[in-house]
Amino acid sequence: MKRFARILCWSLLTLFVLATGTVIVAWFVDSRQSNAELIEEFQGQRIRPTVHSYQIGSRGSSRSSAKESRTIRYIETPALAGDSALPVVLFVHGAPSSLSFFKDFFKDTMLLKRAQLVAVDRPGYGYSDFGRVETSIIRQAELLQPLIDRYKNAPYLMIVGSSYGGSVSARLAMNNPGRIDHVVFVSSALGPGLERTYPISYFADSPLVHWGVPPLLRLANDEKLAHRKALEAILPDWPKIRANITMLHGQRDELVYPTNVSFAQHHLVNAQVKQFLLPENRHDIVFNKREYMTQIILDILDRRDVKETGKVKAMAVKLKVDETTRL
């Protein structure tokens, strides 16, 4: 009995030390990069992204005058002019994270040749008003809507959403059924309650502890605890999604459960869905399967090109037939 008590005591002490150490380290870890650091990150590349930001909800705005002003930062690679405009791929990160999460995609020469790449700091993360949490998926999508509007003339618009970013991407697709052509959900949390919430999340949310949690972890924790209700709020609107859907999920994902894939398939009644369940992966696809993700994105763009070529040929044949008929 004494031995058991000693083991339990040491186990609890070890957990406490690990938790304390994690919190201390988190105070000094910064997952975001400043504008200058981003410019330096891509220095020397032939195709380099530029950093931008916009304000939304400012006073006098007819669209959201009653809401507080927010700043949203994003990066984008150059667009091509005129009829040769590239498809747009917009990356939306999870939590805790920032647009830097996708920086290696912006170094992939094959991808850079095929699409204009865009990545955004979600509200509260990176340099989009860091620390100002927004737990409503509906509101987050409203704050990112100017990006969808910016690329309204793009020949093709794809969104790649990772983890919590998948939730926001789903809402953007609901709001823009005629503009968004494809959504790639990567380890995405889509179904209410289909993710793990550790007991320490509730402990960290208590008034006596909340103030001591590092801002980055506090943001993620606030989103986590409000996530179920936020997903329930968009539940009736899943039939509005008409974009093609590709889902990548690790079968060993113990943070965001693989059952999110079957949830999405059940609710995406007006969309074509393709799924890739990776048997060896956990919640780590962006880190460990980046090249695989890139190939899937390129394959989607290839299929789009084939489809567009087929349309052009069909139109040419029709024109030729019409001309022959008139003669």
Contacts in CASP RR format, 6 or more apart in sequence:
PFRMAT RR
TARGET T0000
AUTHOR 0000-0000-0000
METHOD contacts of the structure
MODEL  1
MKRFARILCWSLLTLFVLATGTVIVAWFVDSRQSNAELIEEFQGQRIRPT
VHSYQIGSRGSSRSSAKESRTIRYIETPALAGDSALPVVLFVHGAPSSLS
FFKDFFKDTMLLKRAQLVAVDRPGYGYSDFGRVETSIIRQAELLQPLIDR
YKNAPYLMIVGSSYGGSVSARLAMNNPGRIDHVVFVSSALGPGLERTYPI
SYFADSPLVHWGVPPLLRLANDEKLAHRKALEAILPDWPKIRANITMLHG
QRDELVYPTNVSFAQHHLVNAQVKQFLLPENRHDIVFNKREYMTQIILDI
LDRRDVKETGKVKAMAVKLKVDETTRL
19 200 0 8 1.000
23 212 0 8 1.000
23 213 0 8 1.000
23 214 0 8 1.000
23 217 0 8 1.000
26 214 0 8 1.000
26 216 0 8 1.000
26 217 0 8 1.000
27 214 0 8 1.000
29 214 0 8 1.000
29 216 0 8 1.000
30 216 0 8 1.000
31 96 0 8 1.000
31 97 0 8 1.000
31 98 0 8 1.000
31 100 0 8 1.000
31 101 0 8 1.000
31 126 0 8 1.000
31 216 0 8 1.000
32 98 0 8 1.000
32 100 0 8 1.000
32 121 0 8 1.000
32 125 0 8 1.000
32 126 0 8 1.000
32 127 0 8 1.000
32 130 0 8 1.000
33 41 0 8 1.000
33 98 0 8 1.000
33 100 0 8 1.000
33 103 0 8 1.000
34 127 0 8 1.000
35 51 0 8 1.000
35 127 0 8 1.000
38 49 0 8 1.000
38 51 0 8 1.000
38 75 0 8 1.000
38 100 0 8 1.000
38 103 0 8 1.000
39 48 0 8 1.000
39 51 0 8 1.000
41 100 0 8 1.000
41 103 0 8 1.000
42 48 0 8 1.000
42 49 0 8 1.000
42 103 0 8 1.000
42 106 0 8 1.000
42 107 0 8 1.000
45 107 0 8 1.000
47 77 0 8 1.000
47 78 0 8 1.000
47 109 0 8 1.000
47 112 0 8 1.000
48 77 0 8 1.000
49 75 0 8 1.000
49 76 0 8 1.000
49 77 0 8 1.000
49 106 0 8 1.000
49 117 0 8 1.000
49 119 0 8 1.000
50 75 0 8 1.000
50 76 0 8 1.000
50 77 0 8 1.000
50 78 0 8 1.000
51 73 0 8 1.000
51 74 0 8 1.000
51 75 0 8 1.000
52 73 0 8 1.000
52 74 0 8 1.000
52 75 0 8 1.000
52 76 0 8 1.000
53 71 0 8 1.000
53 72 0 8 1.000
53 73 0 8 1.000
53 74 0 8 1.000
53 127 0 8 1.000
53 128 0 8 1.000
54 71 0 8 1.000
54 72 0 8 1.000
54 146 0 8 1.000
55 69 0 8 1.000
55 70 0 8 1.000
55 71 0 8 1.000
55 72 0 8 1.000
56 63 0 8 1.000
56 64 0 8 1.000
56 69 0 8 1.000
56 70 0 8 1.000
56 72 0 8 1.000
56 142 0 8 1.000
56 143 0 8 1.000
56 145 0 8 1.000
56 146 0 8 1.000
57 63 0 8 1.000
57 64 0 8 1.000
57 65 0 8 1.000
57 67 0 8 1.000
57 68 0 8 1.000
57 69 0 8 1.000
57 70 0 8 1.000
58 69 0 8 1.000
59 65 0 8 1.000
59 69 0 8 1.000
64 142 0 8 1.000
70 123 0 8 1.000
70 128 0 8 1.000
70 129 0 8 1.000
70 132 0 8 1.000
70 134 0 8 1.000
70 143 0 8 1.000
71 127 0 8 1.000
71 128 0 8 1.000
71 129 0 8 1.000
72 120 0 8 1.000
72 121 0 8 1.000
72 123 0 8 1.000
72 128 0 8 1.000
72 143 0 8 1.000
72 144 0 8 1.000
72 146 0 8 1.000
72 147 0 8 1.000
73 99 0 8 1.000
73 120 0 8 1.000
73 121 0 8 1.000
73 126 0 8 1.000
73 127 0 8 1.000
73 128 0 8 1.000
74 99 0 8 1.000
74 118 0 8 1.000
74 119 0 8 1.000
74 120 0 8 1.000
74 121 0 8 1.000
74 147 0 8 1.000
75 99 0 8 1.000
75 106 0 8 1.000
75 118 0 8 1.000
75 119 0 8 1.000
76 116 0 8 1.000
76 117 0 8 1.000
76 118 0 8 1.000
77 106 0 8 1.000
77 112 0 8 1.000
77 116 0 8 1.000
77 117 0 8 1.000
77 118 0 8 1.000
78 116 0 8 1.000
79 85 0 8 1.000
79 86 0 8 1.000
79 116 0 8 1.000
80 86 0 8 1.000
80 116 0 8 1.000
85 116 0 8 1.000
85 153 0 8 1.000
85 154 0 8 1.000
85 155 0 8 1.000
86 114 0 8 1.000
86 115 0 8 1.000
86 116 0 8 1.000
86 154 0 8 1.000
86 155 0 8 1.000
87 114 0 8 1.000
87 115 0 8 1.000
87 116 0 8 1.000
87 154 0 8 1.000
87 155 0 8 1.000
87 156 0 8 1.000
87 157 0 8 1.000
87 158 0 8 1.000
87 301 0 8 1.000
87 304 0 8 1.000
88 115 0 8 1.000
88 116 0 8 1.000
88 117 0 8 1.000
88 118 0 8 1.000
88 151 0 8 1.000
88 154 0 8 1.000
88 156 0 8 1.000
88 157 0 8 1.000
88 158 0 8 1.000
89 111 0 8 1.000
89 115 0 8 1.000
89 116 0 8 1.000
89 117 0 8 1.000
89 118 0 8 1.000
89 158 0 8 1.000
89 159 0 8 1.000
89 160 0 8 1.000
89 297 0 8 1.000
90 118 0 8 1.000
90 119 0 8 1.000
90 120 0 8 1.000
90 147 0 8 1.000
90 151 0 8 1.000
90 157 0 8 1.000
90 158 0 8 1.000
90 159 0 8 1.000
90 160 0 8 1.000
91 99 0 8 1.000
91 101 0 8 1.000
91 102 0 8 1.000
91 105 0 8 1.000
91 117 0 8 1.000
91 118 0 8 1.000
91 119 0 8 1.000
91 120 0 8 1.000
91 159 0 8 1.000
91 160 0 8 1.000
91 161 0 8 1.000
91 162 0 8 1.000
92 119 0 8 1.000
92 120 0 8 1.000
92 122 0 8 1.000
92 144 0 8 1.000
92 159 0 8 1.000
92 160 0 8 1.000
92 161 0 8 1.000
92 162 0 8 1.000
92 165 0 8 1.000
92 166 0 8 1.000
92 168 0 8 1.000
92 169 0 8 1.000
93 99 0 8 1.000
93 101 0 8 1.000
93 102 0 8 1.000
93 119 0 8 1.000
93 120 0 8 1.000
93 121 0 8 1.000
93 122 0 8 1.000
93 125 0 8 1.000
93 161 0 8 1.000
93 162 0 8 1.000
93 163 0 8 1.000
93 165 0 8 1.000
94 101 0 8 1.000
94 122 0 8 1.000
94 161 0 8 1.000
94 162 0 8 1.000
94 163 0 8 1.000
94 164 0 8 1.000
94 165 0 8 1.000
94 166 0 8 1.000
95 122 0 8 1.000
95 125 0 8 1.000
95 163 0 8 1.000
95 164 0 8 1.000
95 165 0 8 1.000
95 219 0 8 1.000
95 220 0 8 1.000
95 223 0 8 1.000
95 224 0 8 1.000
96 125 0 8 1.000
96 216 0 8 1.000
96 217 0 8 1.000
96 219 0 8 1.000
96 220 0 8 1.000
97 125 0 8 1.000
97 162 0 8 1.000
98 121 0 8 1.000
98 125 0 8 1.000
98 126 0 8 1.000
98 127 0 8 1.000
99 119 0 8 1.000
99 120 0 8 1.000
99 121 0 8 1.000
99 126 0 8 1.000
100 126 0 8 1.000
101 119 0 8 1.000
101 162 0 8 1.000
101 286 0 8 1.000
102 119 0 8 1.000
102 160 0 8 1.000
102 286 0 8 1.000
103 119 0 8 1.000
104 290 0 8 1.000
105 111 0 8 1.000
105 117 0 8 1.000
105 119 0 8 1.000
105 290 0 8 1.000
105 293 0 8 1.000
105 294 0 8 1.000
106 112 0 8 1.000
106 117 0 8 1.000
106 119 0 8 1.000
108 294 0 8 1.000
110 294 0 8 1.000
110 298 0 8 1.000
111 117 0 8 1.000
111 294 0 8 1.000
111 297 0 8 1.000
111 298 0 8 1.000
114 298 0 8 1.000
114 301 0 8 1.000
115 158 0 8 1.000
115 297 0 8 1.000
115 301 0 8 1.000
116 151 0 8 1.000
116 154 0 8 1.000
118 147 0 8 1.000
118 151 0 8 1.000
120 128 0 8 1.000
120 144 0 8 1.000
120 147 0 8 1.000
121 127 0 8 1.000
121 128 0 8 1.000
122 128 0 8 1.000
122 140 0 8 1.000
122 144 0 8 1.000
122 164 0 8 1.000
122 165 0 8 1.000
122 168 0 8 1.000
123 129 0 8 1.000
123 132 0 8 1.000
123 133 0 8 1.000
123 134 0 8 1.000
123 139 0 8 1.000
123 140 0 8 1.000
123 143 0 8 1.000
124 130 0 8 1.000
124 131 0 8 1.000
124 132 0 8 1.000
124 133 0 8 1.000
124 134 0 8 1.000
124 219 0 8 1.000
125 131 0 8 1.000
125 216 0 8 1.000
125 219 0 8 1.000
130 215 0 8 1.000
131 215 0 8 1.000
131 218 0 8 1.000
131 219 0 8 1.000
133 218 0 8 1.000
133 219 0 8 1.000
133 222 0 8 1.000
133 223 0 8 1.000
134 140 0 8 1.000
134 143 0 8 1.000
135 222 0 8 1.000
135 223 0 8 1.000
135 226 0 8 1.000
135 227 0 8 1.000
135 230 0 8 1.000
136 226 0 8 1.000
136 230 0 8 1.000
136 233 0 8 1.000
137 167 0 8 1.000
137 168 0 8 1.000
137 170 0 8 1.000
137 171 0 8 1.000
137 230 0 8 1.000
137 231 0 8 1.000
137 233 0 8 1.000
137 234 0 8 1.000
138 171 0 8 1.000
138 230 0 8 1.000
138 233 0 8 1.000
138 234 0 8 1.000
140 168 0 8 1.000
140 171 0 8 1.000
141 168 0 8 1.000
141 171 0 8 1.000
141 172 0 8 1.000
141 174 0 8 1.000
141 175 0 8 1.000
144 168 0 8 1.000
144 172 0 8 1.000
145 172 0 8 1.000
145 175 0 8 1.000
148 157 0 8 1.000
148 172 0 8 1.000
148 175 0 8 1.000
148 176 0 8 1.000
148 179 0 8 1.000
148 180 0 8 1.000
151 157 0 8 1.000
152 179 0 8 1.000
155 308 0 8 1.000
156 181 0 8 1.000
156 182 0 8 1.000
156 301 0 8 1.000
156 304 0 8 1.000
157 179 0 8 1.000
157 180 0 8 1.000
157 181 0 8 1.000
157 182 0 8 1.000
158 180 0 8 1.000
158 181 0 8 1.000
158 182 0 8 1.000
158 183 0 8 1.000
158 184 0 8 1.000
158 297 0 8 1.000
158 300 0 8 1.000
158 301 0 8 1.000
159 169 0 8 1.000
159 172 0 8 1.000
159 173 0 8 1.000
159 180 0 8 1.000
159 182 0 8 1.000
159 183 0 8 1.000
159 184 0 8 1.000
160 169 0 8 1.000
160 183 0 8 1.000
160 184 0 8 1.000
160 186 0 8 1.000
160 293 0 8 1.000
160 297 0 8 1.000
161 168 0 8 1.000
161 169 0 8 1.000
161 183 0 8 1.000
161 184 0 8 1.000
161 185 0 8 1.000
161 186 0 8 1.000
161 188 0 8 1.000
162 186 0 8 1.000
162 187 0 8 1.000
162 188 0 8 1.000
162 285 0 8 1.000
162 286 0 8 1.000
163 186 0 8 1.000
163 187 0 8 1.000
163 188 0 8 1.000
163 189 0 8 1.000
163 256 0 8 1.000
163 283 0 8 1.000
164 189 0 8 1.000
164 223 0 8 1.000
164 227 0 8 1.000
165 188 0 8 1.000
166 183 0 8 1.000
166 185 0 8 1.000
166 186 0 8 1.000
166 188 0 8 1.000
166 189 0 8 1.000
166 190 0 8 1.000
167 188 0 8 1.000
167 189 0 8 1.000
167 190 0 8 1.000
167 227 0 8 1.000
167 230 0 8 1.000
167 231 0 8 1.000
167 234 0 8 1.000
169 183 0 8 1.000
169 185 0 8 1.000
169 188 0 8 1.000
170 183 0 8 1.000
170 185 0 8 1.000
170 188 0 8 1.000
170 190 0 8 1.000
170 234 0 8 1.000
170 238 0 8 1.000
170 241 0 8 1.000
171 234 0 8 1.000
171 237 0 8 1.000
172 180 0 8 1.000
173 180 0 8 1.000
173 183 0 8 1.000
173 240 0 8 1.000
173 241 0 8 1.000
173 242 0 8 1.000
173 243 0 8 1.000
174 234 0 8 1.000
174 237 0 8 1.000
174 238 0 8 1.000
174 240 0 8 1.000
174 241 0 8 1.000
175 240 0 8 1.000
177 240 0 8 1.000
177 241 0 8 1.000
177 242 0 8 1.000
177 243 0 8 1.000
178 242 0 8 1.000
180 243 0 8 1.000
181 243 0 8 1.000
181 244 0 8 1.000
181 304 0 8 1.000
182 243 0 8 1.000
182 244 0 8 1.000
182 245 0 8 1.000
182 246 0 8 1.000
182 300 0 8 1.000
182 304 0 8 1.000
183 241 0 8 1.000
183 243 0 8 1.000
183 244 0 8 1.000
183 245 0 8 1.000
183 246 0 8 1.000
184 245 0 8 1.000
184 246 0 8 1.000
184 247 0 8 1.000
184 248 0 8 1.000
184 293 0 8 1.000
184 296 0 8 1.000
184 297 0 8 1.000
184 300 0 8 1.000
185 245 0 8 1.000
185 246 0 8 1.000
185 247 0 8 1.000
185 248 0 8 1.000
185 249 0 8 1.000
185 264 0 8 1.000
186 248 0 8 1.000
186 249 0 8 1.000
186 285 0 8 1.000
186 286 0 8 1.000
186 293 0 8 1.000
187 248 0 8 1.000
187 249 0 8 1.000
187 250 0 8 1.000
187 253 0 8 1.000
187 255 0 8 1.000
187 256 0 8 1.000
187 283 0 8 1.000
187 285 0 8 1.000
187 286 0 8 1.000
188 247 0 8 1.000
188 249 0 8 1.000
188 256 0 8 1.000
188 260 0 8 1.000
188 264 0 8 1.000
189 195 0 8 1.000
189 227 0 8 1.000
189 231 0 8 1.000
189 256 0 8 1.000
189 260 0 8 1.000
190 231 0 8 1.000
190 260 0 8 1.000
190 263 0 8 1.000
190 264 0 8 1.000
191 231 0 8 1.000
191 260 0 8 1.000
191 263 0 8 1.000
191 264 0 8 1.000
192 227 0 8 1.000
192 228 0 8 1.000
192 229 0 8 1.000
192 231 0 8 1.000
192 232 0 8 1.000
192 235 0 8 1.000
193 227 0 8 1.000
193 228 0 8 1.000
193 231 0 8 1.000
194 256 0 8 1.000
194 257 0 8 1.000
194 259 0 8 1.000
194 260 0 8 1.000
194 263 0 8 1.000
195 224 0 8 1.000
195 227 0 8 1.000
195 255 0 8 1.000
195 256 0 8 1.000
195 257 0 8 1.000
195 260 0 8 1.000
196 254 0 8 1.000
196 255 0 8 1.000
196 256 0 8 1.000
196 257 0 8 1.000
197 224 0 8 1.000
197 225 0 8 1.000
201 221 0 8 1.000
201 224 0 8 1.000
201 225 0 8 1.000
202 225 0 8 1.000
203 209 0 8 1.000
204 210 0 8 1.000
204 213 0 8 1.000
204 217 0 8 1.000
204 218 0 8 1.000
204 221 0 8 1.000
205 221 0 8 1.000
205 222 0 8 1.000
205 225 0 8 1.000
210 218 0 8 1.000
213 221 0 8 1.000
223 230 0 8 1.000
235 267 0 8 1.000
238 267 0 8 1.000
238 268 0 8 1.000
238 269 0 8 1.000
239 267 0 8 1.000
239 269 0 8 1.000
239 270 0 8 1.000
240 270 0 8 1.000
241 268 0 8 1.000
241 270 0 8 1.000
241 271 0 8 1.000
242 270 0 8 1.000
242 271 0 8 1.000
243 271 0 8 1.000
244 271 0 8 1.000
244 272 0 8 1.000
244 274 0 8 1.000
244 300 0 8 1.000
245 264 0 8 1.000
245 268 0 8 1.000
245 271 0 8 1.000
245 272 0 8 1.000
245 273 0 8 1.000
245 274 0 8 1.000
246 273 0 8 1.000
246 274 0 8 1.000
246 275 0 8 1.000
246 276 0 8 1.000
246 296 0 8 1.000
246 300 0 8 1.000
247 261 0 8 1.000
247 264 0 8 1.000
247 265 0 8 1.000
247 273 0 8 1.000
247 274 0 8 1.000
247 275 0 8 1.000
247 276 0 8 1.000
248 275 0 8 1.000
248 276 0 8 1.000
248 278 0 8 1.000
248 285 0 8 1.000
248 289 0 8 1.000
248 293 0 8 1.000
248 296 0 8 1.000
249 256 0 8 1.000
249 258 0 8 1.000
249 260 0 8 1.000
249 261 0 8 1.000
249 275 0 8 1.000
249 276 0 8 1.000
249 277 0 8 1.000
249 278 0 8 1.000
249 285 0 8 1.000
250 258 0 8 1.000
250 277 0 8 1.000
250 278 0 8 1.000
250 279 0 8 1.000
250 280 0 8 1.000
250 281 0 8 1.000
250 282 0 8 1.000
250 283 0 8 1.000
250 285 0 8 1.000
251 258 0 8 1.000
251 277 0 8 1.000
251 278 0 8 1.000
251 279 0 8 1.000
251 280 0 8 1.000
251 281 0 8 1.000
252 279 0 8 1.000
252 280 0 8 1.000
252 281 0 8 1.000
252 282 0 8 1.000
253 281 0 8 1.000
253 282 0 8 1.000
253 283 0 8 1.000
254 282 0 8 1.000
254 283 0 8 1.000
255 282 0 8 1.000
255 283 0 8 1.000
256 283 0 8 1.000
258 277 0 8 1.000
261 275 0 8 1.000
261 277 0 8 1.000
264 273 0 8 1.000
265 273 0 8 1.000
265 275 0 8 1.000
276 296 0 8 1.000
278 285 0 8 1.000
278 289 0 8 1.000
281 288 0 8 1.000
281 289 0 8 1.000
285 292 0 8 1.000
285 293 0 8 1.000
286 293 0 8 1.000
END
